[in-house]
Amino acid sequence: MLADVIAQVIGFGIEMSDMSVKEIAKEIGVNYRQVYRWRNGETLPDILTFFKLCELLKIDISKFHTLKDVSDLSLLDKKEIRLIKYYRRCSKMEQDKIIKIIQALEE
């Protein structure tokens, strides 16, 4: 169960990233095949490597302990994923503008 959840979270993080699996592996100092094994649920990363990976992929580990599955994450469609990727590439000032627009729409 835990391996499945970690694999889904890693897979989602990779999908959301603009980096290739090889780039991710290089950044955290592992062989790219190892990242595929984690993504497929074959093995689990050690805790320090998992923290590095979460930081790199912008996965909020403070909420990870409450996660039962990532079904909510998998409900994102391609448009939502593109929007999230766009938001992550924006400068802080641009992100603040986007947040203001969303807040205005919610009123």
MODELLER restraints for C-alpha pairs under 7 A, 6 or more apart:
rsr = mdl.restraints
at = mdl.atoms
rsr.add(forms.Gaussian(group=physical.xy_distance, feature=features.Distance(at['CA:3:A'], at['CA:41:A']), mean=5.47, stdev=0.5))
rsr.add(forms.Gaussian(group=physical.xy_distance, feature=features.Distance(at['CA:3:A'], at['CA:44:A']), mean=6.48, stdev=0.5))
rsr.add(forms.Gaussian(group=physical.xy_distance, feature=features.Distance(at['CA:4:A'], at['CA:41:A']), mean=5.66, stdev=0.5))
rsr.add(forms.Gaussian(group=physical.xy_distance, feature=features.Distance(at['CA:5:A'], at['CA:69:A']), mean=5.59, stdev=0.5))
rsr.add(forms.Gaussian(group=physical.xy_distance, feature=features.Distance(at['CA:5:A'], at['CA:70:A']), mean=6.71, stdev=0.5))
rsr.add(forms.Gaussian(group=physical.xy_distance, feature=features.Distance(at['CA:7:A'], at['CA:38:A']), mean=5.66, stdev=0.5))
rsr.add(forms.Gaussian(group=physical.xy_distance, feature=features.Distance(at['CA:7:A'], at['CA:39:A']), mean=4.49, stdev=0.5))
rsr.add(forms.Gaussian(group=physical.xy_distance, feature=features.Distance(at['CA:7:A'], at['CA:40:A']), mean=5.91, stdev=0.5))
rsr.add(forms.Gaussian(group=physical.xy_distance, feature=features.Distance(at['CA:7:A'], at['CA:41:A']), mean=4.93, stdev=0.5))
rsr.add(forms.Gaussian(group=physical.xy_distance, feature=features.Distance(at['CA:8:A'], at['CA:39:A']), mean=6.80, stdev=0.5))
rsr.add(forms.Gaussian(group=physical.xy_distance, feature=features.Distance(at['CA:8:A'], at['CA:70:A']), mean=6.60, stdev=0.5))
rsr.add(forms.Gaussian(group=physical.xy_distance, feature=features.Distance(at['CA:9:A'], at['CA:70:A']), mean=6.75, stdev=0.5))
rsr.add(forms.Gaussian(group=physical.xy_distance, feature=features.Distance(at['CA:10:A'], at['CA:39:A']), mean=5.72, stdev=0.5))
rsr.add(forms.Gaussian(group=physical.xy_distance, feature=features.Distance(at['CA:11:A'], at['CA:39:A']), mean=5.24, stdev=0.5))
rsr.add(forms.Gaussian(group=physical.xy_distance, feature=features.Distance(at['CA:13:A'], at['CA:57:A']), mean=5.37, stdev=0.5))
rsr.add(forms.Gaussian(group=physical.xy_distance, feature=features.Distance(at['CA:13:A'], at['CA:59:A']), mean=6.70, stdev=0.5))
rsr.add(forms.Gaussian(group=physical.xy_distance, feature=features.Distance(at['CA:14:A'], at['CA:57:A']), mean=6.76, stdev=0.5))
rsr.add(forms.Gaussian(group=physical.xy_distance, feature=features.Distance(at['CA:16:A'], at['CA:81:A']), mean=6.53, stdev=0.5))
rsr.add(forms.Gaussian(group=physical.xy_distance, feature=features.Distance(at['CA:16:A'], at['CA:85:A']), mean=6.31, stdev=0.5))
rsr.add(forms.Gaussian(group=physical.xy_distance, feature=features.Distance(at['CA:17:A'], at['CA:57:A']), mean=6.32, stdev=0.5))
rsr.add(forms.Gaussian(group=physical.xy_distance, feature=features.Distance(at['CA:21:A'], at['CA:32:A']), mean=6.16, stdev=0.5))
rsr.add(forms.Gaussian(group=physical.xy_distance, feature=features.Distance(at['CA:21:A'], at['CA:35:A']), mean=6.87, stdev=0.5))
rsr.add(forms.Gaussian(group=physical.xy_distance, feature=features.Distance(at['CA:22:A'], at['CA:32:A']), mean=5.03, stdev=0.5))
rsr.add(forms.Gaussian(group=physical.xy_distance, feature=features.Distance(at['CA:25:A'], at['CA:31:A']), mean=5.80, stdev=0.5))
rsr.add(forms.Gaussian(group=physical.xy_distance, feature=features.Distance(at['CA:25:A'], at['CA:32:A']), mean=4.92, stdev=0.5))
rsr.add(forms.Gaussian(group=physical.xy_distance, feature=features.Distance(at['CA:25:A'], at['CA:35:A']), mean=6.44, stdev=0.5))
rsr.add(forms.Gaussian(group=physical.xy_distance, feature=features.Distance(at['CA:28:A'], at['CA:49:A']), mean=6.97, stdev=0.5))
rsr.add(forms.Gaussian(group=physical.xy_distance, feature=features.Distance(at['CA:28:A'], at['CA:52:A']), mean=6.32, stdev=0.5))
rsr.add(forms.Gaussian(group=physical.xy_distance, feature=features.Distance(at['CA:28:A'], at['CA:53:A']), mean=6.59, stdev=0.5))
rsr.add(forms.Gaussian(group=physical.xy_distance, feature=features.Distance(at['CA:37:A'], at['CA:43:A']), mean=5.71, stdev=0.5))
rsr.add(forms.Gaussian(group=physical.xy_distance, feature=features.Distance(at['CA:38:A'], at['CA:44:A']), mean=5.47, stdev=0.5))
rsr.add(forms.Gaussian(group=physical.xy_distance, feature=features.Distance(at['CA:38:A'], at['CA:45:A']), mean=6.70, stdev=0.5))
rsr.add(forms.Gaussian(group=physical.xy_distance, feature=features.Distance(at['CA:54:A'], at['CA:60:A']), mean=7.00, stdev=0.5))
rsr.add(forms.Gaussian(group=physical.xy_distance, feature=features.Distance(at['CA:54:A'], at['CA:61:A']), mean=6.85, stdev=0.5))
rsr.add(forms.Gaussian(group=physical.xy_distance, feature=features.Distance(at['CA:87:A'], at['CA:95:A']), mean=6.35, stdev=0.5))
